[in-house]
């Protein structure tokens, strides 16, 4: 399992912050594939892992995601990658 893979799984299955936002369903209707939110979160995690930089402040926001939600997902991704690197996840 890679850092990004483990962090993303932990994020949408275990984190309280995601659970507190049920409208941000991380899975598509088939419950097997990521939704736009899950895809964006995973993208932010991969970016943070590969480039070793926090994705908070990305200017790109895909259609279907508000800037506020994008900022939230960016922050969660950045924190998860940092926690993983520190051995907390």
Beta strands, then each sheet from edge to edge (+ up, - down):
end
